[in-house]
Amino acid sequence: MERAHFEQARLWLEASEHVACGQSDQRYAVATAMAIHAIIKANDALTVKFLGITARRHDDARRLFEELVKKGFVRQEHASHRQTIQDAIDLKARVEYRLSSVSKRDYEELHRKAVKFVAMVSL
């Protein structure tokens, strides 16, 4: 099951890169939302593998990640990714619900974090 979550994370990330190259003036908002989902699904892969659960709400994702670190399932050197999850959750509300504008820079910053997070999960 965690493999399915991870594959979805990888596909969300790949799709975000494709959308960001488009011509629509909304491309960065959509690409950012996709990168956010990549982070959340990658976290789901971890929590399913080690805890047997996924976050019921996106806000639970960071807490579950911190539990993985505390229990030693995620190495301490990767603990800073808790902020990646929090950044994604904070940006999610702005992008998906408030329809705030998202710049190319906003997308690129989150995309870099998503790439690192997904790579860490694949270890």
C-alpha positions as CSV (number, residue, x, y, z in Angstrom):
1,M,0.0,0.0,0.0
2,E,2.8,2.4,0.8
3,R,4.1,1.7,-2.7
4,A,0.9,3.1,-4.2
5,H,1.2,6.3,-2.1
6,F,4.8,6.7,-3.1
7,E,4.0,6.2,-6.8
8,Q,1.2,8.8,-6.6
9,A,3.7,11.2,-5.0
10,R,6.1,10.7,-7.8
11,L,3.4,11.2,-10.4
12,W,2.1,14.4,-8.7
13,L,5.7,15.8,-8.7
14,E,6.2,14.8,-12.4
15,A,2.9,16.3,-13.4
16,S,3.7,19.6,-11.6
17,E,6.8,19.9,-13.7
18,H,4.8,19.5,-16.9
19,V,2.1,22.0,-15.8
20,A,4.7,24.6,-14.8
21,C,6.0,24.6,-18.4
22,G,2.6,25.5,-19.8
23,Q,1.3,28.8,-21.0
24,S,-1.6,29.5,-18.7
25,D,-1.2,32.3,-16.2
26,Q,-2.6,29.9,-13.6
27,R,0.1,27.3,-14.3
28,Y,2.2,28.1,-11.2
29,A,-0.8,27.8,-8.9
30,V,-1.8,24.4,-10.3
31,A,1.8,23.2,-10.4
32,T,2.3,24.3,-6.8
33,A,-0.9,22.5,-5.7
34,M,0.5,19.3,-7.4
35,A,3.8,19.6,-5.6
36,I,2.0,20.0,-2.3
37,H,0.1,16.8,-3.0
38,A,3.4,15.1,-3.9
39,I,4.7,16.0,-0.4
40,I,1.5,14.8,1.3
41,K,1.4,11.5,-0.6
42,A,5.1,10.9,0.1
43,N,4.4,11.4,3.8
44,D,1.4,9.1,3.5
45,A,3.8,6.4,2.1
46,L,6.0,6.7,5.2
47,T,3.2,6.8,7.7
48,V,1.5,3.7,6.1
49,K,4.7,1.8,6.0
50,F,5.7,2.5,9.6
51,L,2.5,3.4,11.5
52,G,-0.2,1.7,9.3
53,I,-2.2,5.0,9.0
54,T,-2.4,8.1,6.9
55,A,-3.3,11.6,8.1
56,R,-7.0,12.1,8.2
57,R,-6.5,15.9,7.8
58,H,-3.6,17.5,6.1
59,D,-2.8,19.3,9.4
60,D,-2.1,15.8,10.9
61,A,0.7,15.1,8.4
62,R,3.4,17.1,10.2
63,R,2.5,15.5,13.6
64,L,2.7,12.0,12.1
65,F,6.0,12.8,10.5
66,E,7.3,14.0,13.8
67,E,6.1,10.8,15.4
68,L,8.2,8.9,12.7
69,V,11.3,10.9,13.7
70,K,10.7,10.3,17.4
71,K,10.3,6.6,16.9
72,G,13.4,6.4,14.8
73,F,11.7,5.4,11.5
74,V,13.0,8.6,10.0
75,R,16.6,9.5,10.7
76,Q,17.3,12.7,12.7
77,E,19.2,14.2,9.8
78,H,15.9,14.3,7.9
79,A,13.9,15.8,10.8
80,S,14.0,19.2,9.2
81,H,11.6,18.0,6.6
82,R,8.8,18.6,9.2
83,Q,9.1,22.2,8.0
84,T,8.7,21.1,4.3
85,I,5.4,19.5,5.3
86,Q,4.3,22.6,7.2
87,D,5.2,24.9,4.3
88,A,3.2,22.7,2.0
89,I,0.1,22.7,4.3
90,D,0.3,26.5,4.8
91,L,0.6,27.1,1.1
92,K,-2.2,24.6,0.3
93,A,-4.9,26.9,1.8
94,R,-3.5,29.9,-0.1
95,V,-3.4,28.1,-3.4
96,E,-6.5,25.9,-3.4
97,Y,-9.0,27.8,-1.2
98,R,-8.1,31.5,-1.3
99,L,-7.0,31.4,-4.9
100,S,-4.1,33.7,-4.1
101,S,-1.6,34.3,-6.9
102,V,1.4,32.0,-6.9
103,S,4.6,33.2,-8.6
104,K,7.2,31.2,-10.5
105,R,9.5,31.7,-7.6
106,D,6.9,30.3,-5.1
107,Y,6.5,27.2,-7.3
108,E,10.2,26.7,-7.8
109,E,10.9,27.0,-4.0
110,L,8.3,24.4,-3.1
111,H,9.2,22.2,-6.0
112,R,12.8,22.0,-4.7
113,K,11.5,21.0,-1.3
114,A,9.2,18.4,-2.8
115,V,12.0,16.9,-4.8
116,K,14.1,16.5,-1.7
117,F,11.3,15.2,0.4
118,V,10.2,12.6,-2.2
119,A,13.9,11.5,-2.6
120,M,14.2,11.2,1.1
121,V,11.2,9.0,1.3
122,S,12.5,6.7,-1.5
123,L,15.7,5.9,0.6
